[in-house]
Amino acid sequence: MSNRGKTAIVTGAGTGLGLAFAKRLAADGANVVLADINGAEAAAADLAQAGQSVLGVRADVCSEASVSAMVDIALQRFGSIDILINNAAVSQTLKLTKFEELTLAEWQHVLAVNTMGVFLCCRAVAPHMRARKWGRIINVASGTAFKGAPFLLHYVASKGAVISMTRALARELGSDNITVNAISPGYTLTEGNLANTAFLAAHREAAIVSRALPRDAWPEDLVGTVSFLASDDAAFITGQILAVDGGSVYH
């Protein structure tokens, strides 16, 4: 129960990786706010039936007002915000597209969710973490930012920005005892990725072959690292990008 009594916000927690992170932090003893544009309330209701201290909130990370309301609701319910997991992203619905064929609207949407959303959520929680002189921000990047995956330029660019933001924010928030780190997953078999058959065919076997541990990656493979980075055990780790991908990317 390494995070007992802490309060965590997990974005994109209605399904997939975000839900897996929320479940682990709740099992660690944290109060968990599950935030998502869809499905957060239902996911939280399921966890609450198991006795977990959780709250589901409908939130759009692209909206300043929605993010502000999410933070206000978390504070009203639990009194503090100690941990932020920036997981919300556009990924599972993407189509493999040549960069010349990407529309401006597609580019703007992916960057808005995957990059601006991280900025808005960090900006909203930082004053509360600064006031308490304690905080853990964990961003979800992607191994594609290191490999340069083709036909996903908007996604790869957005995750590269998340990596740079993580390093810059670590410098800016460190004096207030707030750590900022990121995990870099490989291709992970979430429900959404399993349903995206075009992506599955293009990436599953290639991902396995690239790994020192040659097997599929599942959400459960990532949750321990997030739990660790959110805990006191990681108090002197900041500005780092931890690849949790079975040994596919070394950096």
RODO-2510 file (C-alpha; in nm, 4 decimals, decimal comma):
residues 251
     n   res          X          Y          Z
     1     m     0,0000     0,0000     0,0000
     2     s     0,2781     0,2373    -0,0995
     3     n     0,0481     0,5247    -0,1923
     4     r    -0,2018     0,4950     0,0914
     5     g    -0,3798     0,8231     0,1609
     6     k    -0,2510     0,9963    -0,1536
     7     t    -0,4920     1,1258    -0,4163
     8     a    -0,4279     1,0514    -0,7812
     9     i    -0,5891     1,1771    -1,1000
    10     v    -0,5599     0,9396    -1,3953
    11     t    -0,6705     1,0770    -1,7308
    12     g    -0,7985     0,8487    -2,0028
    13     a    -0,9002     0,6061    -1,7287
    14     g    -1,2283     0,4831    -1,8722
    15     t    -1,0570     0,1893    -2,0436
    16     g    -0,7183     0,0524    -2,1424
    17     l    -0,3944     0,1653    -1,9848
    18     g    -0,5575     0,4415    -1,7836
    19     l    -0,7978     0,2005    -1,6185
    20     a    -0,5127    -0,0393    -1,5436
    21     f    -0,3156     0,2447    -1,3808
    22     a    -0,6194     0,3506    -1,1794
    23     k    -0,6777    -0,0033    -1,0539
    24     r    -0,3165    -0,0376    -0,9419
    25     l    -0,3061     0,2971    -0,7614
    26     a    -0,6337     0,2164    -0,5885
    27     a    -0,4885    -0,1185    -0,4820
    28     d    -0,1883     0,0754    -0,3486
    29     g    -0,4259     0,2596    -0,1161
    30     a    -0,4616     0,5847    -0,3078
    31     n    -0,7813     0,7762    -0,3625
    32     v    -0,8193     0,7727    -0,7407
    33     v    -1,0053     1,0094    -0,9697
    34     l    -1,0738     0,8346    -1,2992
    35     a    -1,1130     1,0997    -1,5686
    36     d    -1,2144     1,0400    -1,9269
    37     i    -1,4326     1,1837    -2,1971
    38     n    -1,6288     0,8559    -2,1901
    39     g    -1,6603     0,5663    -1,9491
    40     a    -1,5004     0,7097    -1,6353
    41     e    -1,8121     0,6982    -1,4198
    42     a    -1,8890     0,3357    -1,5091
    43     a    -1,5294     0,2273    -1,4531
    44     a    -1,5217     0,3996    -1,1148
    45     a    -1,8523     0,2398    -1,0157
    46     d    -1,7050    -0,1041    -1,0806
    47     l    -1,4009    -0,0273    -0,8635
    48     a    -1,6158     0,1233    -0,5897
    49     q    -1,8087    -0,2041    -0,5644
    50     a    -1,4793    -0,3672    -0,4728
    51     g    -1,4347    -0,1183    -0,1895
    52     q    -1,1868     0,1128    -0,3608
    53     s    -1,1799     0,4872    -0,2872
    54     v    -1,2507     0,6163    -0,6365
    55     l    -1,4420     0,8833    -0,8242
    56     g    -1,5331     0,8948    -1,1921
    57     v    -1,5337     1,2304    -1,3675
    58     r    -1,6201     1,3136    -1,7261
    59     a    -1,3362     1,5359    -1,8451
    60     d    -1,1999     1,6597    -2,1761
    61     v    -0,8276     1,7299    -2,1429
    62     c    -0,8443     1,9633    -2,4443
    63     s    -1,0768     2,1969    -2,2550
    64     e    -0,9323     2,4380    -2,0000
    65     a    -1,2694     2,4663    -1,8274
    66     s    -1,3180     2,0896    -1,8147
    67     v    -0,9713     2,0293    -1,6695
    68     s    -1,0279     2,3001    -1,4086
    69     a    -1,3600     2,1414    -1,3113
    70     m    -1,1927     1,7997    -1,2847
    71     v    -0,9366     1,9371    -1,0411
    72     d    -1,2021     2,1181    -0,8375
    73     i    -1,4090     1,8011    -0,8069
    74     a    -1,1034     1,6012    -0,6963
    75     l    -1,0207     1,8592    -0,4295
    76     q    -1,3776     1,8757    -0,3045
    77     r    -1,3965     1,4981    -0,2700
    78     f    -1,0489     1,4122    -0,1412
    79     g    -0,8921     1,7408    -0,0248
    80     s    -0,5623     1,7152    -0,2140
    81     i    -0,4023     1,6162    -0,5426
    82     d    -0,0744     1,4342    -0,4998
    83     i    -0,0340     1,2308    -0,8181
    84     l    -0,1195     1,3061    -1,1798
    85     i    -0,1019     1,0396    -1,4485
    86     n    -0,1262     1,2023    -1,7920
    87     n    -0,2482     0,9048    -1,9899
    88     a    -0,5269     1,0454    -2,2092
    89     a    -0,4277     1,0310    -2,5743
    90     v    -0,5501     0,9727    -2,9251
    91     s    -0,3864     0,6490    -3,0369
    92     q    -0,6112     0,3458    -3,0673
    93     t    -0,8374     0,5018    -3,3307
    94     l    -0,5592     0,6264    -3,5571
    95     k    -0,5158     0,5024    -3,9113
    96     l    -0,1771     0,4456    -4,0700
    97     t    -0,1484     0,7487    -4,2995
    98     k     0,1260     0,8911    -4,5180
    99     f     0,2242     1,2280    -4,3754
   100     e     0,1392     1,4049    -4,7030
   101     e    -0,2171     1,2816    -4,6642
   102     l    -0,2684     1,3970    -4,3050
   103     t    -0,5185     1,6768    -4,2798
   104     l    -0,4636     1,9845    -4,0677
   105     a    -0,7659     1,8860    -3,8592
   106     e    -0,6187     1,5413    -3,7867
   107     w    -0,2842     1,6958    -3,6892
   108     q    -0,4449     1,9549    -3,4631
   109     h    -0,6696     1,7003    -3,2902
   110     v    -0,3873     1,4616    -3,2024
   111     l    -0,1593     1,7405    -3,0807
   112     a    -0,4441     1,8967    -2,8828
   113     v    -0,5181     1,5805    -2,6868
   114     n    -0,1726     1,4273    -2,6598
   115     t     0,0316     1,7419    -2,5952
   116     m    -0,1891     2,0349    -2,5004
   117     g    -0,3878     1,8049    -2,2722
   118     v    -0,0718     1,7228    -2,0777
   119     f     0,0071     2,0935    -2,0466
   120     l    -0,3426     2,1844    -1,9245
   121     c    -0,3531     1,9062    -1,6651
   122     c    -0,0037     1,9833    -1,5336
   123     r    -0,0834     2,3527    -1,5126
   124     a    -0,4065     2,2830    -1,3240
   125     v    -0,2557     2,0585    -1,0551
   126     a     0,0821     2,2279    -1,0095
   127     p    -0,0348     2,5065    -0,7725
   128     h    -0,1859     2,2507    -0,5356
   129     m     0,1242     2,0342    -0,5413
   130     r     0,3468     2,3402    -0,4900
   131     a     0,1421     2,4439    -0,1878
   132     r     0,1944     2,1026    -0,0267
   133     k     0,5601     2,0755    -0,1375
   134     w     0,4975     1,7264    -0,2717
   135     g     0,3841     1,5871    -0,6024
   136     r     0,4277     1,3164    -0,8618
   137     i     0,3529     1,3791    -1,2281
   138     i     0,3846     1,0811    -1,4605
   139     n     0,3366     1,1270    -1,8325
   140     v     0,2763     0,8483    -2,0807
   141     a     0,5076     0,8838    -2,3799
   142     s     0,5723     0,6193    -2,6479
   143     g     0,8573     0,4182    -2,7893
   144     t     0,7590     0,5521    -3,1318
   145     a     0,9230     0,8818    -3,0374
   146     f     1,2581     0,6997    -3,0193
   147     k     1,2039     0,4691    -3,3169
   148     g     1,0354     0,7116    -3,5563
   149     a     0,7406     0,4921    -3,6571
   150     p     0,6197     0,5621    -4,0122
   151     f     0,2683     0,6715    -4,1100
   152     l     0,1991     0,8189    -3,7652
   153     l     0,3764     1,1524    -3,7855
   154     h     0,1205     1,3451    -3,5797
   155     y     0,1225     1,0822    -3,3041
   156     v     0,5012     1,0470    -3,2959
   157     a     0,5441     1,4244    -3,2867
   158     s     0,2976     1,4547    -3,0003
   159     k     0,4781     1,1927    -2,7919
   160     g     0,8166     1,3479    -2,8662
   161     a     0,6761     1,6712    -2,7262
   162     v     0,5637     1,4877    -2,4122
   163     i     0,9190     1,3650    -2,3579
   164     s     1,0612     1,7162    -2,3883
   165     m     0,7879     1,8594    -2,1652
   166     t     0,8674     1,5995    -1,9006
   167     r     1,2320     1,7054    -1,8855
   168     a     1,1543     2,0771    -1,8821
   169     l     0,8845     2,0473    -1,6158
   170     a     1,1145     1,8421    -1,3946
   171     r     1,3540     2,1388    -1,3910
   172     e     1,0772     2,3889    -1,3235
   173     l     0,8944     2,2008    -1,0477
   174     g     1,1824     2,0328    -0,8677
   175     s     1,2358     2,3133    -0,6172
   176     d     0,8890     2,2383    -0,4795
   177     n     0,9633     1,8668    -0,4346
   178     i     0,7532     1,7687    -0,7356
   179     t     0,8941     1,4972    -0,9575
   180     v     0,8041     1,4702    -1,3251
   181     n     0,8788     1,1499    -1,5112
   182     a     0,7420     0,9579    -1,8071
   183     i     0,7001     0,5971    -1,9023
   184     s     0,7558     0,4927    -2,2622
   185     p     0,5479     0,1858    -2,3440
   186     g     0,5934    -0,0281    -2,6485
   187     y     0,2992    -0,1584    -2,8482
   188     t     0,0657    -0,2796    -2,5735
   189     l    -0,2376    -0,5015    -2,6194
   190     t    -0,5121    -0,2939    -2,4684
   191     e    -0,8737    -0,3590    -2,5627
   192     g    -0,8585    -0,0718    -2,8086
   193     n    -0,5423    -0,1932    -2,9777
   194     l    -0,6808    -0,5437    -3,0070
   195     a    -0,9889    -0,3988    -3,1777
   196     n    -0,7810    -0,1965    -3,4272
   197     t    -0,7084    -0,4850    -3,6620
   198     a    -0,5035    -0,2803    -3,9104
   199     f    -0,2659    -0,1686    -3,6353
   200     l    -0,2571    -0,5158    -3,4862
   201     a    -0,1494    -0,6675    -3,8162
   202     a     0,1119    -0,3976    -3,8763
   203     h     0,2690    -0,3782    -3,5311
   204     r     0,2128    -0,6860    -3,3139
   205     e     0,4705    -0,9262    -3,4535
   206     a     0,7176    -0,6480    -3,5317
   207     a     0,6991    -0,5328    -3,1706
   208     i     0,7621    -0,8820    -3,0354
   209     v     1,0630    -0,9361    -3,2608
   210     s     1,2167    -0,6057    -3,1513
   211     r     1,2155    -0,6973    -2,7806
   212     a     1,4805    -0,8609    -2,5664
   213     l     1,1827    -1,0236    -2,3925
   214     p     1,0086    -1,1520    -2,7064
   215     r     0,6426    -1,1553    -2,6100
   216     d     0,3287    -0,9419    -2,6175
   217     a     0,2990    -0,6474    -2,3808
   218     w    -0,0157    -0,6118    -2,1692
   219     p    -0,1378    -0,3240    -1,9499
   220     e    -0,0400    -0,5222    -1,6421
   221     d     0,3232    -0,5022    -1,7531
   222     l     0,3226    -0,1241    -1,7057
   223     v     0,1372    -0,0664    -1,3811
   224     g     0,4234    -0,1539    -1,1458
   225     t     0,6459     0,1155    -1,2932
   226     v     0,3727     0,3779    -1,2550
   227     s     0,3111     0,2682    -0,8961
   228     f     0,6831     0,2988    -0,8206
   229     l     0,7209     0,6439    -0,9782
   230     a     0,4194     0,7653    -0,7822
   231     s     0,5628     0,6477    -0,4506
   232     d     0,8125     0,7773    -0,1967
   233     d     1,0573     0,5145    -0,3229
   234     a     1,1035     0,7283    -0,6362
   235     a     1,1559     1,0544    -0,4472
   236     f     1,4978     1,1235    -0,6066
   237     i     1,4040     1,0325    -0,9631
   238     t     1,2872     1,3108    -1,1929
   239     g     1,3107     1,4129    -1,5555
   240     q     1,3473     1,0501    -1,6617
   241     i     1,1847     0,8533    -1,9431
   242     l     1,1534     0,4876    -1,8428
   243     a     1,1079     0,2510    -2,1349
   244     v     0,8734    -0,0272    -2,0264
   245     d     0,8735    -0,2241    -2,3468
   246     g     1,0493    -0,5558    -2,2907
   247     g     1,3838    -0,4199    -2,4045
   248     s     1,2883    -0,2785    -2,7425
   249     v     1,4304     0,0729    -2,6962
   250     y     1,7502     0,1619    -2,5106
   251     h     1,8267     0,5266    -2,4409
***
